[in-house]
Amino acid sequence: MVMAAIMASVPLSFSALLTPTSLPPPRRSSLPRNSCSIAPHLISSSSCSRKLSSYSASTSYLSSGQIGSVRCRATGEGSQPTFDDRMVYQGVYGPWTVDPSDIREVILYRLGLITAAASFVISSSAAFVPEGNILGDIIKQDVDFLYIIGAGGLGLSLLLIHIYVTPIKRFLQSLWVLGVIGSVGTYIMLAKPLNQSLIGYVISNPVGVWFIGPLFAALTGVVFKEGLCYGKLEAGILTFIIPGLLLGHLTGFIDDGAKLSLLGTWMALFMVFAARKFQQPIKDDIGDKSIFMFNALPEKEKKALLQNLDGQLE
């Protein structure tokens, strides 16, 4: 099925993150094995040019041969969150530091995930509130508003997320856009004429999953990336829970009791996943900044830097 293909394509496409071979590494060197470290930061070409030009001129770091030491680390494996922008980290294409803009964008990336998780948990809690309960009625009345807030939070995170392989990042962003368009179209064309909320329509009409599904496929891609990079159990489980519940509802292969169980598991793990993001060091969500800086350089400067690195390694 098309929806199954969309859901399945996200985890499979992320295998390229393990070894981003599309990047031209320096000769006699290779990308770090754990190079799946990805971060929410965008760097302008001009600033990259200035920084990497100065880096390539420095022999104190490059001549040490300690290129490619940045790696993914799971939460709780040692380092604590730090905002020290003076620490120098060795990357594939030279040393780099954490600057204030990095910190801001990492925090925004994480806040986007928190927003998406909180809105999802609040809206989904209506399924566990007894019928006629005032709290449940309030949530149901505002469920579409919560959906908009959650989609916006996810969109912010996808805008700031850093992935070494740019086509994968664009693919996830495209899924988000398709999901938003599908959600708006479903509400205007199908749900509103029946005086239903978008979520209410999808619950009573499983075919609606076809239209909102890409949005959740994008979310699946984000949690898969987090599980791959940081070894987070909750993220790994969510990679299967999210498409499992949606496809189960679409096909009718699982009953209401199983749906509620999967939904409750999704709610709990999503909050744990989002909360644990703030326990990670800032640098973990930045990854190897030198790779992104290198990619932003003009081709001539890329070649010059590679020649400089090769000369330092000889």
C-alpha positions as CSV (number, residue, x, y, z in Angstrom):
1,M,0.0,0.0,0.0
2,V,1.1,3.6,-0.6
3,M,0.8,4.5,3.1
4,A,2.9,1.4,4.1
5,A,5.5,2.5,1.6
6,I,5.6,6.0,3.0
7,M,6.1,4.7,6.6
8,A,8.6,2.1,5.6
9,S,10.7,4.4,3.5
10,V,11.6,6.6,6.5
11,P,13.7,4.1,8.5
12,L,15.2,2.6,5.3
13,S,16.4,5.9,4.0
14,F,18.1,6.7,7.3
15,S,20.6,3.9,6.8
16,A,22.7,6.4,4.8
17,L,23.3,8.4,8.0
18,L,25.6,5.7,9.4
19,T,28.3,6.5,6.7
20,P,27.5,9.7,4.8
21,T,29.6,8.7,1.8
22,S,28.1,11.4,-0.4
23,L,30.5,13.8,1.4
24,P,34.0,14.0,-0.1
25,P,36.2,13.2,2.9
26,P,39.9,14.2,3.1
27,R,42.2,11.6,1.6
28,R,43.8,9.2,4.1
29,S,41.0,9.9,6.5
30,S,37.4,8.7,6.9
31,L,34.2,9.9,8.4
32,P,33.7,8.9,12.1
33,R,31.9,5.6,12.5
34,N,29.3,7.2,14.6
35,S,28.7,10.0,12.2
36,C,25.0,9.9,12.6
37,S,25.2,12.8,15.0
38,I,22.8,15.3,13.6
39,A,21.8,18.8,14.8
40,P,19.5,21.7,14.4
41,H,21.8,24.4,13.0
42,L,22.0,26.2,9.7
43,I,25.3,27.9,8.7
44,S,25.6,30.6,6.1
45,S,28.1,30.1,3.2
46,S,30.0,33.3,4.0
47,S,30.5,32.5,7.6
48,C,31.6,29.0,6.8
49,S,34.1,30.3,4.3
50,R,35.7,32.6,6.9
51,K,35.8,29.9,9.6
52,L,37.0,27.0,7.6
53,S,39.6,29.2,5.9
54,S,41.0,30.1,9.2
55,Y,40.8,26.5,10.4
56,S,42.7,25.2,7.4
57,A,45.4,27.7,8.1
58,S,45.8,26.3,11.6
59,T,48.3,23.5,11.9
60,S,48.0,23.1,15.7
61,Y,44.8,21.0,15.3
62,L,45.1,19.5,11.9
63,S,48.6,18.2,12.2
64,S,47.6,16.3,15.3
65,G,45.8,13.8,13.1
66,Q,42.9,13.7,15.5
67,I,40.3,14.2,12.8
68,G,36.8,12.7,13.2
69,S,36.5,12.4,17.0
70,V,32.9,13.6,17.2
71,R,30.5,10.8,18.0
72,C,26.9,10.1,19.1
73,R,26.4,9.5,22.8
74,A,23.4,8.1,24.5
75,T,21.9,10.1,27.4
76,G,23.4,9.2,30.7
77,E,26.8,8.0,29.3
78,G,28.8,10.7,31.0
79,S,28.8,14.2,29.8
80,Q,26.2,16.7,31.1
81,P,24.6,19.6,29.2
82,T,27.0,22.4,28.6
83,F,26.9,25.9,27.1
84,D,30.6,26.3,27.0
85,D,31.3,27.8,23.6
86,R,35.0,27.9,24.2
87,M,35.5,24.1,24.0
88,V,37.1,23.1,20.7
89,Y,35.9,19.8,19.1
90,Q,37.8,18.0,16.3
91,G,35.7,17.3,13.2
92,V,36.3,15.6,9.9
93,Y,37.3,18.9,8.2
94,G,38.8,20.7,11.1
95,P,38.1,22.0,14.6
96,W,34.8,23.7,15.5
97,T,33.2,25.3,18.5
98,V,29.7,25.8,19.9
99,D,28.5,29.4,19.5
100,P,25.4,31.2,20.8
101,S,23.5,30.7,17.6
102,D,24.1,26.9,17.9
103,I,22.7,26.9,21.4
104,R,19.6,28.9,20.4
105,E,18.8,26.6,17.5
106,V,19.3,23.4,19.5
107,I,17.0,24.7,22.2
108,L,14.4,25.7,19.6
109,Y,14.7,22.2,18.0
110,R,14.1,20.6,21.4
111,L,11.2,23.0,22.2
112,G,9.6,22.0,19.0
113,L,9.7,18.3,20.0
114,I,8.3,19.2,23.4
115,T,5.5,21.2,21.9
116,A,4.6,18.3,19.5
117,A,4.7,15.8,22.3
118,A,2.6,17.9,24.8
119,S,-0.1,18.7,22.3
120,F,-0.3,15.1,21.2
121,V,-0.6,13.8,24.8
122,I,-3.2,16.4,25.8
123,S,-5.4,15.7,22.7
124,S,-5.0,11.9,22.9
125,S,-5.9,11.9,26.6
126,A,-9.6,12.5,25.6
127,A,-9.7,8.8,24.5
128,F,-9.1,7.7,28.1
129,V,-11.6,10.2,29.7
130,P,-15.1,8.8,30.4
131,E,-17.8,10.0,28.0
132,G,-19.6,13.2,29.3
133,N,-16.6,14.3,31.4
134,I,-16.2,18.1,31.3
135,L,-12.4,17.8,30.8
136,G,-12.9,15.4,27.9
137,D,-15.4,17.7,26.3
138,I,-13.1,20.6,26.5
139,I,-10.3,18.7,24.9
140,K,-12.5,17.4,22.1
141,Q,-13.6,20.9,21.3
142,D,-10.1,22.1,21.0
143,V,-8.5,19.0,19.5
144,D,-8.0,20.6,16.1
145,F,-6.2,23.6,17.7
146,L,-4.0,21.2,19.6
147,Y,-3.3,19.4,16.3
148,I,-2.2,22.6,14.7
149,I,0.1,23.4,17.6
150,G,1.7,20.0,17.5
151,A,2.2,20.1,13.7
152,G,3.8,23.5,14.1
153,G,6.2,22.2,16.7
154,L,7.2,19.3,14.6
155,G,7.7,21.7,11.6
156,L,10.0,23.9,13.7
157,S,12.1,20.8,14.6
158,L,12.3,19.7,11.0
159,L,13.3,23.1,9.9
160,L,16.2,23.2,12.4
161,I,17.2,19.5,12.3
162,H,20.7,18.7,11.0
163,I,21.2,15.6,8.9
164,Y,24.4,15.0,7.0
165,V,22.6,13.7,3.9
166,T,20.5,16.7,2.7
167,P,18.1,14.7,0.5
168,I,16.9,12.8,3.6
169,K,16.3,16.1,5.4
170,R,14.3,17.4,2.5
171,F,12.4,14.2,2.2
172,L,11.2,14.5,5.9
173,Q,10.3,18.1,5.4
174,S,8.4,17.2,2.2
175,L,6.4,14.6,4.2
176,W,5.5,17.3,6.7
177,V,4.3,19.6,4.0
178,L,2.2,16.9,2.4
179,G,0.8,16.0,5.8
180,V,-0.2,19.6,6.5
181,I,-1.8,20.0,3.0
182,G,-3.6,16.7,3.5
183,S,-4.8,17.7,6.9
184,V,-6.2,21.1,5.8
185,G,-7.8,19.5,2.7
186,T,-9.4,16.8,4.8
187,Y,-10.8,19.2,7.3
188,I,-12.2,21.7,4.7
189,M,-13.5,19.1,2.2
190,L,-14.6,16.2,4.4
191,A,-14.7,17.0,8.1
192,K,-16.2,20.5,8.2
193,P,-19.2,19.7,6.0
194,L,-20.1,16.9,8.6
195,N,-19.6,19.3,11.5
196,Q,-16.7,17.2,12.7
197,S,-13.2,17.9,13.9
198,L,-10.3,16.7,11.8
199,I,-9.3,14.1,14.4
200,G,-12.9,13.0,14.9
201,Y,-13.3,12.5,11.2
202,V,-10.2,10.4,10.9
203,I,-11.2,8.3,13.9
204,S,-14.6,7.5,12.4
205,N,-13.3,7.3,8.8
206,P,-10.0,5.4,8.7
207,V,-9.5,6.4,5.1
208,G,-8.5,9.8,6.5
209,V,-5.2,8.3,7.5
210,W,-4.1,8.5,3.8
211,F,-4.2,12.3,4.0
212,I,-2.7,13.0,7.4
213,G,-0.3,10.0,7.3
214,P,2.7,11.8,5.8
215,L,2.9,14.2,8.8
216,F,3.3,11.2,11.1
217,A,5.7,9.6,8.7
218,A,7.9,12.7,9.2
219,L,7.6,12.3,13.0
220,T,8.6,8.7,12.6
221,G,11.7,9.8,10.8
222,V,12.7,12.1,13.6
223,V,12.3,9.5,16.3
224,F,14.2,7.0,14.2
225,K,17.1,9.4,13.8
226,E,17.2,10.1,17.5
227,G,17.1,6.4,18.3
228,L,19.8,5.6,15.8
229,C,22.2,8.3,17.0
230,Y,21.7,8.1,20.7
231,G,20.5,4.6,21.4
232,K,17.3,5.7,23.0
233,L,15.0,2.8,23.6
234,E,11.8,4.9,23.7
235,A,12.7,6.4,20.3
236,G,13.3,3.0,18.8
237,I,9.9,1.7,20.1
238,L,8.1,4.8,18.8
239,T,9.5,4.0,15.3
240,F,7.2,1.0,15.2
241,I,4.4,2.2,17.4
242,I,3.5,5.3,15.3
243,P,3.2,3.6,11.9
244,G,1.7,0.5,13.6
245,L,-1.2,2.3,15.1
246,L,-1.9,4.4,12.0
247,L,-1.7,1.4,9.6
248,G,-3.7,-0.7,12.0
249,H,-6.5,1.8,12.1
250,L,-6.4,2.3,8.3
251,T,-6.6,-1.5,7.6
252,G,-8.8,-2.4,10.5
253,F,-6.5,-5.2,11.5
254,I,-6.4,-4.2,15.2
255,D,-9.4,-3.7,17.4
256,D,-10.3,-0.7,19.6
257,G,-8.7,-2.2,22.7
258,A,-5.4,-2.7,20.9
259,K,-5.6,0.8,19.5
260,L,-6.0,2.3,23.0
261,S,-3.0,0.2,24.3
262,L,-0.8,1.4,21.4
263,L,-2.1,5.0,21.9
264,G,-1.3,5.0,25.6
265,T,2.2,3.6,24.9
266,W,2.8,6.2,22.3
267,M,1.7,9.0,24.7
268,A,4.0,7.8,27.5
269,L,7.1,7.2,25.3
270,F,6.6,10.4,23.4
271,M,6.8,12.5,26.6
272,V,9.8,10.5,27.8
273,F,11.5,11.0,24.5
274,A,10.9,14.8,24.4
275,A,11.8,15.3,28.0
276,R,15.1,13.4,27.7
277,K,16.2,15.7,24.9
278,F,17.0,18.4,27.5
279,Q,19.3,16.0,29.4
280,Q,21.7,15.8,26.4
281,P,24.7,18.0,26.0
282,I,24.2,20.8,23.4
283,K,27.1,19.4,21.3
284,D,25.3,16.1,20.8
285,D,22.6,17.8,18.8
286,I,25.1,19.7,16.8
287,G,27.0,16.7,15.5
288,D,30.2,17.3,13.4
289,K,29.7,20.9,12.6
290,S,32.7,20.9,10.3
291,I,30.9,18.7,7.8
292,F,28.0,21.2,7.4
293,M,30.5,24.1,7.2
294,F,32.4,22.2,4.5
295,N,29.2,21.6,2.5
296,A,28.4,25.3,2.5
297,L,31.8,26.3,1.0
298,P,32.2,27.1,-2.7
299,E,33.7,24.3,-4.7
300,K,37.0,26.0,-5.1
301,E,37.4,26.5,-1.4
302,K,36.4,22.8,-0.8
303,K,39.2,21.7,-3.0
304,A,41.7,24.0,-1.4
305,L,40.7,22.8,2.1
306,L,41.0,19.1,1.1
307,Q,44.4,19.8,-0.4
308,N,45.5,21.6,2.8
309,L,44.2,18.7,5.0
310,D,45.9,16.1,2.8
311,G,49.2,18.1,3.1
312,Q,48.9,18.2,6.9
313,L,48.4,14.4,7.0
314,E,51.4,13.6,4.8
